[in-house]
Amino acid sequence: MRSSPLGIVMELEDIRFVWSLVFAVLVWALLRRIRSKHSLPPGPIQWPVVGSLFSVGFRYRHKTFAELANKYGPLMHLRLGASNILVVSSPQLAMEVLKHRDLEWSSRPPSSAGKYIGFDFHSLDFAPNGPHWRHLRKICVTHLFSPARIKMQADIRREEILKMVDKIATDGCSEGSVVDMRKMCDSLVLGMVKRMLFGNKYSNPEHPMAKEMEFFMEDVKEAMVLIGALIVSDLVPGLDWLDLQGYERRIRRVSQRLERVYRLILDDHRKDLEKEHAEEAKDFVHILLSLEGEEKLTEKSLMGLMTDVFLFGIDITATGIEWAMAELIQNQRVLKKLQLAIDGVVDGRLVDESDACRISYLDCIVKEALRLHPPVPLTDPHYNEETVHLGGYDIPEKFVMFVNIWGLAHDPKLWDEPFEFRPERFEECPDSNVSGNDFRFIPFSSGRRKCPASNLAYLKIQHVIAVLVQAFEWSLPQGQQHINMEEGFGVICPMKVPLLAIAKPRLDFLCATPKP
């Protein structure tokens, strides 16, 4: 079988990474004496140059970490290059580092992504712990993702969902239409996020910024790839000038392109505020630009927050919807049960966001989809600025710690039949939610570094799933017996193969002939 060009490129990149890392660590070893040994948690063998890289590999690290945890325990130490890594794989330790001792682990390690894509660590996600990060967090909680603000923008989300329903229904009223769920989810969530962040005007193809936004999306996709890459200079600090993999050049180029578009957007919104366009004052950028006094943000902080909302706000939600629909389509019993549950609450109209709290089975389904397929399978890296005590060990400063979200959600000691899609399990534990209190199930992490928009993301996933299931009958394309449920690769784990499905309108009014 002939390898695909993409596969060959990935293999070459992996080989280049290994040799780059070998060279980088040798240089680092010559310039610095190895730190004194500490009593550290157990872990796989650490080779002189690459550390534990051969045990961990390049892809699906969450699955490898789960396998290694079975051998080395719930607190594991690895080394990648010069970087010391801790992996937490038990709910007790997850609670300790994310709740009881989260202040000690609430910083972020230095990284190329944080420097360039995070605009010198001015984004909320990449900023180290300190006054600046706390200020950004307060702005998000108070002004962007408060319950009142989320409710205020409900009409935007509903309008985008109605556009999606209309397109699917128009294509499928006769024989049903083949829907590319990946494209549909990306387009839907992009429309929502663009309007919440930038307002309505960039949706107009005649607007000067409309063309810019098309190219901008390519830069966003490139940025997400680079955020998830293993970069030598991150593992061996101080060697970024060598750019052994070419990533530094790529990440700087993407950062420059993002910054150019952000400045255009900010200038455009400042003109709106000068003209006192009250009707435009609801989008996130106008809100951020309107902050005054101590709340006022620098240019880099504004661009950093736009990066947080735009980059992570689209992929996480769209990926969650696609995985949930894949599970429902191949589990028709669950799909039919959800349709009946929705019909029992909503009659004669499409389900709305406000209906979700009355459909308990919908809540179970979304939780189960996020448990089986957390869009982000590992927490973002946590970092201790000082020596801390954890799990009976004294952990030196500047360790990088991950909690294995995927590993916790698939641990057979914590869940019955953990690899089975069984939403009813959440009927048995109704107290388990996405707020981060049940540390077996933390799809959006927990503690200080929890995703501040988790409630909004969950609400969007719930609403979209409810509408798709209520409005349409779903099946696989002719001749296809099963769905490929393999994971793709990246910091956010999509389906490896985009989901294709047949949608036939289920509600009579979707195909009703419009009146003249």
Secondary structure, DSSP 8 states (H G I E B T S, - for coil): ----HHHHHHHHHHHHHHHHHHHHHHHHHHHS-----------S--BTTTBTHHHH-SS-HHHHHHHHHHHH-SEEEEEETTEEEEEE-SHHHHHIIIIITTTTT-B----HHHHHTTTTTTSTTT--SSHHHHHHHHHIIIIISSHHHHHHTHHHHHHHHHHHHHHHHHHHSSS-EEEEHHHHHHHHHHHHHHHHHH-SGGGSTTSHHHHHHHHHHHHHHHHHHHHTS--HHHHSTT-GGG-TTSHHHHHHHHHHHHHHHHHHHHHHHHHHHHTT-GGGTTSHHHHHHT--GGG---HHHHHHHHHIIIIIHHHHHHHHHHHHHHHHHH-HHHHHHHHHHHHTT--SS---GGGGGG-HHHHHHHHHHHHHS-SS-B---EE-SS-EEETTEEE-SS-EEEEBHHHHHT-TTTSSSTTS--TTHHHH-TT--TTS-STT--TT--GGGS-TTHHHHHHHHHHHHHHHHHHEEEE--TT-------B--SSS--BSS--EEEEEE-SGGGG-----
